[in-house]
Amino acid sequence: MKSRLRILDIFFFLIIASCSSQRSSPVIGLNENIHHDDFEYAVTNYSLSKIIEGTQDSIVANGNFYLIHFRVINNALRVDHAWNNSTAYIIDEAGNIFENDKNAQKELNSILPFGCKEKYLTRSQSADTTMLIYDLPLTINHPYLMIRGKTLMGDIFDRNRFRRTKVRLF
C-alpha cells in the first residue's frame, strides 16, 4: 500500500512539474551543445557575408547572410538520427522566425563543398556537420539559433529544454 502511494505521489509531482510556468529560455554560446534525448546540436562557428559568389551566379543578401557551421552528434548506442536543414532556425528579439536559405546553401556548397544534403542520417555514436545560411535583415541586433524536433523519452524530465535553448549569434 505504501509503495502504491509513493508511486502516486511521484506521478502527481511529475504532472505538476510539467505544468510549471517557470520555463526559462537558456542562452548558450558557440561550441555549447543543445541536448535532445541522445542527440546534441551545436553551432561551432558563424560568419556574416553580404554576397555568396558561386561558380554560376552570385546571390546577394537582402540584409546579411549568417553562415552557420552546424554540428549534430548522435550519442545513441543503436539508433540513427534523421534530421534536415530545417531542424535549426533563427529567431530575433521580436520573435520573428527565419529559415535556412536553401538556394544560398546550395550555391555556397558549389564553391566551398561541405556535403550539403536535403536530409541527413547521423549513425549511432557518430557526428555530422553542415553549413546553414540565413538571410537576416540589417535591423536585427540579437539573433539566436534554435532547434525544433519531436519530444523523445529523454526530453520528458527536462520539459523539452532543447526547444527553449537559444544559441547566441552576436
C-alpha positions as CSV (number, residue, x, y, z in Angstrom):
1,M,0.0,0.0,0.0
2,K,2.8,2.4,0.9
3,S,4.6,1.7,-2.4
4,R,1.4,2.4,-4.3
5,L,1.0,5.8,-2.5
6,R,4.6,6.6,-3.3
7,I,4.1,5.9,-7.0
8,L,1.0,8.2,-7.0
9,D,3.0,10.9,-5.2
10,I,5.7,10.7,-7.8
11,F,3.2,10.7,-10.7
12,F,1.4,13.8,-9.3
13,F,4.7,15.6,-8.7
14,L,5.7,15.0,-12.4
15,I,2.4,16.4,-13.6
16,I,2.7,19.5,-11.5
17,A,6.3,20.0,-12.5
18,S,5.5,19.6,-16.2
19,C,2.8,22.3,-15.9
20,S,5.1,24.7,-14.2
21,S,5.2,28.2,-15.7
22,Q,8.8,28.7,-14.9
23,R,10.1,27.7,-18.3
24,S,13.2,29.8,-18.9
25,S,15.0,30.1,-22.2
26,P,18.6,29.1,-21.5
27,V,21.1,31.0,-23.7
28,I,24.3,29.3,-24.7
29,G,27.3,30.2,-27.0
30,L,29.5,28.7,-29.6
31,N,30.5,25.1,-29.1
32,E,28.0,24.5,-26.4
33,N,25.5,21.7,-27.0
34,I,21.8,21.6,-27.1
35,H,20.8,18.2,-25.7
36,H,17.8,16.5,-27.3
37,D,17.4,13.0,-25.8
38,D,20.6,11.1,-27.1
39,F,21.4,13.8,-29.7
40,E,23.3,17.1,-29.4
41,Y,23.3,20.1,-31.7
42,A,26.0,22.9,-31.7
43,V,27.0,26.0,-33.6
44,T,30.7,25.6,-33.9
45,N,31.2,28.9,-35.7
46,Y,29.5,31.6,-37.7
47,S,30.2,34.5,-40.0
48,L,28.4,37.2,-41.9
49,S,28.5,38.0,-45.6
50,K,26.7,40.3,-48.0
51,I,27.2,38.1,-51.0
52,I,27.8,34.5,-52.0
53,E,29.7,34.2,-55.2
54,G,29.2,30.8,-56.8
55,T,30.5,29.2,-59.9
56,Q,27.4,30.0,-61.9
57,D,25.9,33.0,-60.2
58,S,26.1,35.3,-57.2
59,I,23.5,35.7,-54.5
60,V,23.2,39.0,-52.7
61,A,21.6,39.1,-49.3
62,N,18.7,41.3,-48.6
63,G,20.4,42.1,-45.3
64,N,23.3,39.9,-44.1
65,F,23.9,36.2,-44.7
66,Y,24.6,34.4,-41.5
67,L,26.7,31.3,-42.4
68,I,26.3,28.8,-39.6
69,H,28.7,25.9,-39.0
70,F,26.3,23.3,-37.5
71,R,27.2,20.0,-35.9
72,V,24.9,17.1,-34.9
73,I,26.2,14.4,-32.5
74,N,24.4,11.1,-32.1
75,N,25.2,9.6,-28.7
76,A,22.7,6.8,-29.0
77,L,24.0,3.3,-28.8
78,R,21.8,1.8,-31.5
79,V,19.5,4.4,-33.1
80,D,20.4,6.5,-36.1
81,H,19.2,10.2,-36.1
82,A,17.4,11.6,-39.1
83,W,17.4,15.4,-39.5
84,N,17.4,18.0,-42.2
85,N,18.2,21.7,-42.9
86,S,15.1,22.9,-41.3
87,T,15.9,21.4,-37.9
88,A,17.5,24.7,-36.9
89,Y,16.1,28.1,-37.4
90,I,16.9,31.7,-36.2
91,I,14.7,33.8,-34.1
92,D,15.2,37.5,-33.3
93,E,14.4,39.6,-30.2
94,A,10.9,40.3,-31.6
95,G,10.1,36.6,-32.1
96,N,10.4,36.6,-35.9
97,I,11.5,33.3,-37.3
98,F,14.0,32.9,-40.2
99,E,14.5,29.7,-42.1
100,N,17.6,28.3,-43.9
101,D,18.1,29.7,-47.4
102,K,18.3,26.5,-49.5
103,N,19.4,28.4,-52.7
104,A,22.2,30.2,-50.9
105,Q,23.2,27.0,-49.2
106,K,23.5,25.1,-52.5
107,E,25.4,28.0,-54.1
108,L,27.9,28.0,-51.2
109,N,28.3,24.2,-51.5
110,S,29.2,24.6,-55.2
111,I,32.2,26.8,-54.3
112,L,33.1,25.5,-50.9
113,P,31.9,21.9,-50.7
114,F,30.7,20.9,-47.2
115,G,28.5,18.0,-48.1
116,C,25.2,19.7,-48.4
117,K,22.2,17.3,-48.5
118,E,18.4,17.6,-48.3
119,K,18.3,15.0,-45.5
120,Y,20.9,13.7,-43.1
121,L,21.2,10.4,-41.2
122,T,23.7,10.5,-38.4
123,R,24.6,7.0,-37.4
124,S,24.7,6.0,-33.8
125,Q,27.9,7.0,-32.0
126,S,28.9,9.5,-34.8
127,A,28.6,13.1,-35.8
128,D,27.8,15.1,-38.9
129,T,28.3,18.7,-39.9
130,T,26.9,21.1,-42.4
131,M,26.6,24.8,-43.1
132,L,23.2,26.6,-42.8
133,I,22.6,30.0,-44.3
134,Y,20.1,32.6,-43.2
135,D,19.4,35.9,-44.8
136,L,18.6,38.3,-41.9
137,P,17.6,42.0,-42.1
138,L,20.2,44.5,-41.1
139,T,17.9,45.7,-38.3
140,I,18.4,42.5,-36.3
141,N,20.6,43.0,-33.2
142,H,20.2,39.8,-31.3
143,P,19.7,36.7,-33.4
144,Y,19.6,33.3,-31.8
145,L,19.6,29.8,-33.4
146,M,17.1,27.4,-32.0
147,I,16.2,23.7,-32.6
148,R,12.9,22.0,-33.4
149,G,12.0,18.4,-33.0
150,K,9.7,15.8,-31.5
151,T,9.6,15.1,-27.8
152,L,11.5,11.9,-27.1
153,M,11.9,9.9,-23.9
154,G,15.0,11.7,-22.7
155,D,13.2,15.1,-23.1
156,I,10.4,14.5,-20.6
157,F,12.3,15.2,-17.3
158,D,13.8,18.5,-18.6
159,R,10.5,19.6,-20.1
160,N,11.8,19.8,-23.7
161,R,14.6,22.2,-22.8
162,F,16.0,21.6,-26.3
163,R,13.1,23.6,-27.7
164,R,13.8,26.6,-25.5
165,T,17.6,26.8,-25.6
166,K,18.9,29.6,-27.7
167,V,22.4,29.8,-29.3
168,R,23.7,33.5,-29.2
169,L,24.8,34.7,-32.6
170,F,26.1,38.1,-31.6
